[in-house]
C-alpha cells in the first residue's frame, strides 16, 4: 500500500532474512507477508548444514517454494481447526468428556475432562514441556513422548499422567504437547481413521478446499498423527491456512471452518508463565498489549504464522532460533506488522 515505504519494509524483513540479518534470529528458512490477500513479500534462505544434516543426506543449496517447511507446534493450531470441522458435522461435542480409553473407569476423576478442557490446555494433568537444558536423569515428558518410550503411542502416554488440578480451572492451565496428542487420538477415534487415512481426513476437511498441495504428517507407532509437532507444508500453503483463518474460516465464499470456531481458538484465556506477552486461547495464541486483533500459531525455535485482522495482514516465518533469540525475532516480526496500516 502507498503508506508503506518499500525500502523500510525491505530493511525490516532483512533483519529476519537477508545480508543484514540480526544474528540473534539464527537461521531463517523463509519469511513472507500477505496484505489484503496478496503476497507482497516472499523470501527464501539456504538449507542449514551441519554434521547431522549431512548424515541425513541434506543437500546444500537454496530453499525454494517447493520445499516443505516444518511446523513444530504450529501443527497444534491446525489440529484445532480439524476438531472444529468435525464438531460442526456432528461427530463430537466439545463440552462433553473426551473419549479417552485410559480414563473410562467409573472412579477415574480424569473421566470428566472435556474436549474443551484439552483444547484450552486446562485438563489439569501433570506434564513437563521442556526441550533444552535438562540432564539424562531428568528427561522431560515431552522429549520422552516424541523421541523415547512414549513414541509408540503418544496419546496413550500423555493420557497416563495423573490429575493435579481441577479440569477447566484457571490453575489447571499448562501448555502441553501431550495434551494435543490426546486430542488427536480422540479425533481419530471418533472419525474412525488411522495411519495414512489421517492425511485423507485432513485433506478432505481442511486442506483440499483451500488448494493445499503436498502435505507430510508425522505419525507415531500407533498410527496417530503427532498433531503437537509434525506437519510439513510449502510456504504458500502455510499462507493459505493463514488466509483461511484471517477470513474467518471462509474460502472463496465457502465456509470451510465455522467463524465461531475461529473465534473459539483466538479468544484469550491463559497467560503463559514463561512469556507474559503470550496469551493462550485454544491451541492458538494472542499477544498481550496489541489492539489490532493479532493472533497466531507458534512453533518451537521461532515458527510463526501471525494473522492481524485490523490490518488484513499475515506474516510468516520458518527457521531455527535459539531460546535467547526469540525476543529479538518477535520484535522484528512485529516491526514488519506495524508498518502496515489499519484497514
C-alpha positions in Angstrom: 0.0 0.0 0.0 1.2 3.6 -0.5 1.5 4.1 3.2 4.4 1.5 3.3 7.8 2.6 2.2 9.3 -0.4 0.2 12.8 0.4 1.5 11.7 0.4 5.1 9.8 -2.9 4.6 12.9 -4.4 2.9 15.1 -3.4 5.8 12.7 -4.8 8.3 12.5 -8.1 6.5 16.2 -8.1 6.2 16.6 -8.3 9.9 14.9 -11.7 9.7 16.3 -12.9 6.5 19.0 -11.1 4.5 22.6 -9.9 4.5 21.9 -7.6 7.5 20.1 -10.2 9.5 20.2 -9.9 13.2 22.5 -12.7 14.5 20.1 -13.4 17.4 17.5 -14.6 14.9 19.6 -17.6 14.0 18.8 -19.4 10.7 15.7 -18.4 8.7 14.4 -20.7 6.0 11.6 -18.5 4.7 9.6 -15.3 5.5 6.6 -13.9 3.8 4.0 -11.2 4.1 0.4 -11.2 2.7 -1.6 -8.0 2.7 -5.2 -7.7 1.6 -5.0 -11.3 0.2 -1.9 -10.7 -1.9 1.7 -11.7 -1.4 3.8 -8.6 -1.0 7.0 -10.2 0.2 8.4 -13.7 -0.1 12.0 -14.7 0.7 13.8 -18.0 1.0 17.1 -18.8 2.7 19.6 -21.5 2.4 19.4 -25.0 3.8 21.0 -25.2 7.2 24.0 -27.5 7.0 26.0 -29.3 9.7 27.2 -32.8 10.6 23.7 -34.1 11.3 22.2 -32.6 8.2 25.0 -34.2 6.1 24.4 -37.6 7.7 20.7 -37.2 6.9 21.6 -36.6 3.2 20.6 -33.0 3.2 22.0 -31.3 0.1 23.4 -27.7 0.5 21.7 -25.0 -1.5 18.8 -22.6 -1.6 15.3 -23.4 -0.2 12.5 -22.9 -2.8 8.8 -22.6 -2.8 8.6 -26.4 -3.4 10.3 -27.3 -0.2 8.1 -28.4 2.7 8.6 -26.4 5.9 8.3 -27.9 9.3 5.6 -26.8 11.7 6.7 -27.8 15.2 3.8 -26.6 17.4 2.0 -24.6 14.6 0.5 -28.1 13.9 -1.5 -27.7 17.1 -3.5 -24.9 15.6 -4.3 -27.0 12.6 -5.5 -29.8 14.9 -7.8 -27.2 16.5 -9.3 -26.4 13.0 -9.9 -30.1 12.3 -11.7 -30.5 15.6 -14.0 -27.6 14.7 -14.9 -29.0 11.4 -15.8 -32.4 12.9 -17.8 -30.7 15.7 -19.7 -28.8 13.0 -20.5 -32.0 11.3 -21.9 -33.6 14.5 -19.0 -36.0 15.1 -18.4 -34.6 18.6 -19.4 -32.0 21.2 -16.6 -30.0 22.7 -18.4 -29.6 26.0 -18.6 -33.4 26.5 -16.0 -35.6 28.0 -13.2 -36.6 25.6 -13.3 -40.3 24.6 -10.0 -41.4 26.2 -10.0 -45.2 26.9 -7.5 -44.7 29.8 -10.0 -42.6 31.7 -13.1 -44.7 31.3 -13.2 -46.4 34.7 -16.0 -45.3 36.9 -13.8 -43.9 39.7 -11.3 -42.1 37.5 -11.5 -38.3 38.0 -10.0 -37.7 34.6 -13.2 -39.0 33.0 -14.7 -35.6 33.5 -12.1 -33.9 31.2 -13.8 -32.4 28.2 -12.6 -31.7 24.6 -12.7 -28.0 25.5 -10.5 -28.6 28.6 -7.9 -30.2 26.4 -8.1 -27.6 23.6 -7.7 -24.7 26.1 -4.8 -26.7 27.7 -6.7 -26.9 31.0 -7.1 -30.7 31.6 -5.3 -30.5 34.9 -2.8 -33.2 34.1 0.8 -33.3 35.2 3.3 -32.6 32.5 6.8 -31.1 31.8 7.2 -29.3 28.5 11.0 -28.5 28.3 13.2 -29.0 25.3 16.6 -27.6 26.5 18.9 -27.6 29.5 18.0 -31.0 31.1 20.1 -33.9 32.2 19.9 -37.6 31.5 18.4 -38.2 34.9 15.5 -35.7 34.3 14.3 -36.2 30.7 11.2 -34.0 30.3 7.9 -35.7 29.5 7.6 -34.1 26.0 11.0 -35.5 25.0 10.2 -38.9 26.2 6.9 -38.7 24.3 8.4 -37.5 21.0 11.7 -39.4 20.9 11.6 -42.0 23.7 9.4 -44.7 25.1 6.3 -42.7 24.7 6.6 -42.5 20.9 4.9 -45.9 20.4 1.5 -44.4 21.3 1.8 -40.8 22.2 -1.8 -40.2 23.0 -1.9 -43.1 25.5 1.4 -42.0 27.0 0.1 -38.5 27.7 -3.2 -39.7 28.9 -1.5 -41.8 31.6 -0.4 -38.8 33.6 -2.3 -38.0 36.9 -4.7 -35.3 37.6 -3.1 -32.5 39.7 -5.7 -29.7 39.2 -9.5 -29.5 38.6 -10.1 -29.7 34.9 -11.1 -26.5 33.3 -10.0 -24.3 36.1 -7.6 -21.4 35.6 -4.9 -23.1 37.7 -5.2 -26.1 35.5 -3.6 -24.3 32.6 -0.4 -25.9 31.4 1.0 -25.8 27.9 1.5 -29.4 26.9 2.2 -31.1 23.6 0.9 -34.3 25.2 -2.5 -32.7 25.6 -2.7 -32.1 21.8 -1.8 -35.6 21.1 -4.6 -36.8 23.4 -6.9 -34.6 21.3 -5.7 -36.1 18.1 -6.1 -39.6 19.4 -9.7 -38.7 20.2 -10.2 -37.1 16.8 -9.1 -40.3 15.1 -11.3 -42.4 17.4 -14.5 -40.5 16.5 -13.6 -40.3 12.8 -12.5 -44.0 12.7 -9.2 -43.3 10.9 -5.6 -44.3 11.4 -2.3 -44.1 9.6 -2.4 -42.7 6.0 -6.2 -42.3 6.4 -5.4 -39.3 8.7 -3.9 -37.4 5.8 -7.0 -38.1 3.7 -9.2 -36.8 6.6 -7.2 -33.6 6.9 -7.2 -33.1 3.2 -10.9 -33.6 2.7 -12.0 -31.5 5.6 -9.5 -28.7 5.5 -6.6 -28.7 3.0 -8.2 -29.6 -0.3 -10.9 -26.9 -0.1 -8.2 -24.2 0.1 -5.9 -25.7 -2.6 -3.0 -27.0 -0.5 -0.5 -29.1 -2.4 1.8 -31.7 -0.9 1.4 -32.4 2.8 3.6 -34.6 5.1 2.4 -35.7 8.5 4.4 -37.4 11.2 2.7 -40.4 12.7 3.6 -42.3 15.9 3.8 -46.0 16.3 0.1 -46.3 16.8 -0.8 -44.6 13.5 -1.8 -41.3 15.2 -0.8 -38.0 13.7 1.6 -36.3 16.1 -0.5 -33.1 15.9 1.6 -31.5 18.6 4.6 -31.2 16.3 4.8 -32.8 12.9 3.2 -31.2 9.9 5.2 -30.1 6.8 3.8 -27.7 4.1 5.2 -25.4 1.5 5.4 -21.7 2.4 2.4 -20.7 0.2 0.3 -23.5 1.7 1.1 -22.1 5.2 -0.1 -18.8 3.9 -3.3 -20.4 2.6 -4.1 -21.6 6.1 -3.3 -18.2 7.5 -5.6 -16.5 5.0 -8.4 -19.1 5.8 -8.4 -18.2 9.5 -7.9 -14.5 8.8 -11.0 -14.6 6.7 -13.0 -16.2 9.5 -12.9 -19.8 8.1 -14.3 -18.9 4.7 -12.5 -19.5 1.3 -13.9 -18.2 -2.0 -17.3 -17.8 -0.4 -17.4 -21.3 1.0 -17.3 -21.9 4.8 -14.5 -24.4 5.5 -14.3 -23.8 9.2 -17.2 -22.1 11.2 -16.4 -18.5 12.0 -17.4 -19.1 15.6 -14.7 -21.8 15.8 -12.0 -19.4 14.7 -13.1 -17.1 17.5 -13.0 -20.0 19.9 -9.4 -20.5 19.1 -8.2 -16.9 19.3 -10.2 -15.9 22.4 -7.5 -15.2 25.1 -7.7 -17.2 28.3 -4.4 -18.0 29.9 -1.1 -16.1 30.2 2.0 -18.2 29.6 4.1 -18.0 32.7 7.5 -18.1 30.9 6.4 -15.3 28.4 3.8 -12.9 29.8 3.3 -11.4 26.4 1.8 -14.7 25.1 -1.8 -15.4 26.0 -3.2 -18.8 25.1 -6.7 -19.2 23.7 -7.5 -22.7 22.4 -4.4 -24.1 20.5 -3.9 -20.5 19.2 -2.2 -17.5 20.8 -2.8 -13.8 21.1 -0.2 -11.2 22.2 -0.7 -9.0 25.2 -0.7 -5.3 24.6 -1.8 -5.3 21.0 -5.1 -3.8 19.9 -5.2 -4.8 16.2 -6.7 -8.3 16.8 -3.4 -10.1 16.1 -3.5 -13.9 16.8 -1.0 -16.5 15.8 0.2 -20.1 15.5 3.5 -20.6 17.2 6.2 -23.3 17.0 9.4 -24.3 18.7 12.5 -22.4 17.5 10.5 -19.5 16.2 8.0 -20.8 13.7 5.4 -18.1 13.3 2.1 -17.6 11.5 0.7 -14.3 12.5 -2.7 -13.0 11.4 -3.7 -9.4 12.0 -7.4 -8.7 11.2 -7.3 -5.0 11.7 -4.5 -4.7 9.1 -5.7 -7.5 6.8 -2.2 -8.9 7.2 -0.4 -12.2 7.5 3.3 -12.6 8.4 5.0 -16.0 8.3 8.5 -17.1 9.4 10.1 -20.5 9.4 13.6 -21.3 10.7 15.6 -22.1 13.8 16.1 -19.5 16.6 17.6 -20.3 19.9 15.6 -19.6 23.0 17.7 -16.5 23.8 16.9 -15.0 20.4 13.1 -15.4 20.4 12.5 -12.0 21.9 14.6 -10.4 19.1 12.8 -12.5 16.4 9.4 -11.4 17.8 10.4 -7.8 17.9 11.5 -7.8 14.2 8.3 -9.6 13.0 6.1 -7.1 14.8 8.1 -4.3 13.3 7.0 -5.6 10.0 3.4 -5.9 11.2 3.3 -2.3 12.4 4.5 -0.9 9.1 1.1 -1.8 7.6 -2.0 0.5 8.0 -5.2 -0.4 9.8 -7.8 -1.5 7.3 
